[in-house]
């Protein structure tokens, strides 16, 4: 025997629609998102016809044929968020969340590329960003980006649109069904010991310890630039890579690497 739903208890009937009973008479109401949060009375107190009517709404939302009723259409907001303003709000959200400057600067650069393409396509508002527009943008970007960069851009744009959906700036993330596979990592070439020796022989007295540090620790150039004498522990045999205010490491964390005998 099926359990009778309680009043105001939501029942999932599709991918985008839930039902619940409302009011003194217990009439079923469909609950969904379309250009913001929406409800629509299903005009019945019986479960079976309510589910059937809700499934019709769900199907229309999925295939793009859903239309608002006259009263609902009149309640639509008169102003929509511009795409550039939405991108700026997204970047501020990352700043507030503690993302590092280089990270959200890279995010801004990627989304500004999308903004430029959208403006060329006469798209001004975030609600007008469609899957077709994103597909066309990715076709253009494929000529300029490697496979890994393409995947990273797509992953960021998907997160951005999902962020917009959570805040009801758009009714649905166009990329919510799109799976973005991670490209297989490719083997990277590393300099051989002969290459390192040749570089050190040609380097000046100033550059020799710097190049040796990079070669025998695997550290980044910025970490070499920010190294201090107190970071080198000759007795313990460690080099401490420290993140300092204004001179942070890439992930903002400290680490230590063993001191190579030649580097000593």
C-alpha positions in Angstrom: 0.0 0.0 0.0 1.5 3.4 -1.0 1.9 6.0 1.6 -0.4 9.0 1.3 1.7 12.2 0.9 1.5 14.8 3.6 0.5 18.3 2.9 3.3 20.4 1.4 5.5 17.3 1.0 7.3 17.5 -2.3 7.1 14.5 -4.7 9.6 14.2 -7.6 7.8 13.4 -10.8 10.5 14.2 -13.4 13.9 15.7 -14.0 12.8 19.3 -13.3 9.4 19.2 -11.6 8.1 18.2 -8.1 4.5 18.1 -6.8 3.1 19.1 -3.5 -0.4 19.6 -2.0 -1.2 23.2 -1.0 -4.1 25.1 0.4 -7.0 24.0 2.5 -8.4 21.8 -0.2 -5.1 20.0 -0.8 -4.9 20.8 -4.5 -1.7 19.6 -6.2 0.8 22.2 -7.3 3.8 21.8 -9.7 7.1 23.3 -8.5 9.9 24.0 -11.0 12.4 26.6 -12.3 11.8 28.5 -15.5 13.3 32.1 -15.6 13.3 31.9 -11.9 11.3 29.8 -9.4 7.7 28.9 -10.6 4.7 27.2 -9.3 1.6 26.1 -11.2 -1.7 24.7 -9.9 -2.5 21.3 -11.4 -6.2 21.8 -10.5 -6.7 18.4 -9.0 -6.6 16.7 -5.6 -6.0 13.3 -7.1 -2.4 12.0 -7.2 -2.5 10.1 -10.5 -3.8 13.0 -12.8 -1.5 15.4 -10.9 1.5 13.4 -11.8 0.5 13.1 -15.4 0.0 16.9 -15.7 3.3 17.5 -13.9 5.1 15.1 -16.4 3.7 17.1 -19.3 5.3 20.3 -17.8 8.5 18.4 -17.2 8.6 17.3 -20.9 8.0 20.8 -22.1 10.8 22.2 -20.0 13.2 19.6 -21.3 12.4 20.0 -25.0 12.1 23.8 -24.8 8.4 24.2 -25.7 7.2 25.4 -22.2 5.5 28.7 -22.1 4.3 30.8 -19.2 0.6 31.4 -18.5 -0.6 35.0 -18.9 -0.5 35.8 -15.2 2.9 34.2 -14.8 4.3 36.1 -17.8 3.2 39.4 -16.4 5.2 38.7 -13.2 8.5 38.3 -15.1 11.2 40.8 -14.0 11.6 43.7 -16.3 15.4 43.8 -15.9 17.8 41.0 -16.6 21.4 40.7 -15.6 24.0 41.7 -18.1 26.7 39.0 -18.8 29.6 41.3 -18.0 28.0 42.2 -14.6 27.4 38.5 -13.8 31.0 37.7 -14.6 32.2 40.5 -12.2 29.9 39.1 -9.5 31.4 35.6 -10.0 34.9 36.9 -9.7 34.0 38.8 -6.5 32.5 35.6 -5.1 35.9 33.8 -5.7 37.8 36.7 -4.0 35.5 36.4 -1.0 36.0 32.7 -0.9 39.8 33.1 -0.6 40.9 32.2 -4.1 44.4 33.4 -4.9 44.9 36.4 -7.2 46.5 34.5 -10.0 43.6 32.0 -10.0 40.7 34.4 -10.2 42.7 36.6 -12.7 42.9 33.5 -15.0 39.2 32.9 -14.5 38.5 36.5 -15.5 40.6 36.2 -18.6 38.7 33.1 -19.7 35.3 34.5 -19.1 36.2 37.8 -20.8 37.0 35.8 -23.9 33.5 34.3 -23.7 32.1 37.8 -23.1 33.8 39.2 -26.2 32.5 36.3 -28.3 29.0 36.8 -26.9 29.0 40.5 -27.7 30.1 39.7 -31.3 27.0 37.5 -31.5 24.8 40.2 -30.1 24.3 38.5 -26.8 24.2 40.9 -23.9 22.3 39.1 -21.1 23.2 36.0 -19.2 19.8 34.5 -19.9 20.6 34.6 -23.6 23.7 32.3 -23.3 22.7 29.1 -24.9 24.3 25.7 -25.6 24.5 26.7 -29.3 26.4 29.9 -28.4 28.9 27.9 -26.2 29.4 25.3 -29.0 30.2 28.0 -31.5 32.6 29.6 -29.0 34.4 26.3 -28.4 34.8 25.8 -32.2 36.5 29.2 -32.4 38.7 28.6 -29.4 39.9 25.2 -30.5 42.2 26.8 -33.1 44.0 28.7 -30.4 44.1 26.3 -27.4 45.6 22.9 -26.7 43.4 20.0 -25.6 44.1 20.4 -21.9 43.3 24.2 -22.0 40.1 23.5 -23.9 39.0 21.1 -21.1 39.9 23.6 -18.4 38.0 26.4 -20.1 34.9 24.2 -20.5 35.0 23.1 -16.9 35.2 26.8 -15.7 32.3 27.9 -18.0 30.2 25.0 -16.7 30.9 26.0 -13.1 30.1 29.6 -13.9 26.8 28.8 -15.4 26.0 26.4 -12.6 26.8 29.2 -10.2 24.3 31.5 -12.1 21.6 28.8 -11.9 22.0 28.5 -8.1 21.4 32.2 -7.8 18.5 32.0 -10.3 20.1 34.3 -12.8 19.3 31.7 -15.5 16.6 29.0 -15.4 19.0 26.1 -16.2 22.7 25.6 -16.8 23.0 24.8 -20.5 26.0 22.6 -19.8 24.4 20.6 -16.9 24.3 17.4 -19.0 27.6 17.9 -20.7 30.4 15.7 -19.5 33.9 17.2 -19.9 36.5 14.3 -20.0 39.9 15.0 -18.7 42.5 14.7 -21.5 45.2 12.1 -21.0 48.4 13.6 -19.6 51.2 13.7 -22.1 54.8 12.9 -21.2 56.8 16.1 -20.8 60.4 16.5 -21.8 62.9 17.2 -19.0 66.5 18.4 -19.5 69.1 15.7 -19.1 72.1 15.9 -16.8 74.2 16.8 -19.9 71.9 19.7 -20.7 72.1 20.9 -17.1 75.9 20.7 -17.1 76.1 22.6 -20.4 73.8 25.4 -19.1 75.8 25.8 -15.9 79.1 26.0 -17.8 77.8 28.8 -20.0 76.1 30.7 -17.1 77.6 33.7 -15.4 78.7 33.6 -11.8 75.4 35.3 -10.8 73.2 32.9 -12.8 75.0 29.7 -11.9 73.5 29.2 -8.4 70.1 30.3 -9.6 70.0 27.8 -12.5 71.5 25.1 -10.2 68.7 25.7 -7.7 66.0 25.3 -10.3 67.6 22.2 -11.8 68.2 20.3 -8.6 65.1 21.2 -6.7 62.4 21.4 -9.4 61.2 24.7 -7.8 59.5 27.5 -9.8 61.3 30.6 -10.9 59.3 32.8 -8.5 60.2 30.5 -5.6 63.9 30.9 -6.5 63.4 34.7 -6.6 61.8 34.7 -3.1 64.3 32.4 -1.4 66.1 33.7 1.7 69.3 32.6 3.4 67.4 31.5 6.4 65.4 29.1 4.2 68.5 27.0 3.5 69.2 24.5 6.2 72.8 23.2 5.4 73.0 21.1 8.6 69.7 19.4 8.1 70.0 19.1 4.3 66.7 20.9 3.4 65.6 23.9 1.4 62.4 25.4 2.8 60.1 26.9 0.2 58.0 29.4 2.2 54.9 31.4 1.3 55.2 34.9 2.5 52.8 37.9 2.4 53.2 39.5 -1.0 55.5 36.6 -2.1 53.1 33.6 -1.9 53.7 30.3 -3.5 51.3 29.0 -6.2 49.1 27.1 -3.7 49.9 29.4 -0.7 51.5 26.6 1.2 55.0 25.9 2.5 57.1 22.8 1.6 60.6 21.6 1.8 62.9 19.8 -0.7 66.1 17.9 0.0 69.4 19.7 -0.6 71.2 18.0 -3.5 75.0 17.5 -2.9 76.0 19.5 -6.0 73.7 22.3 -5.0 75.3 22.5 -1.6 
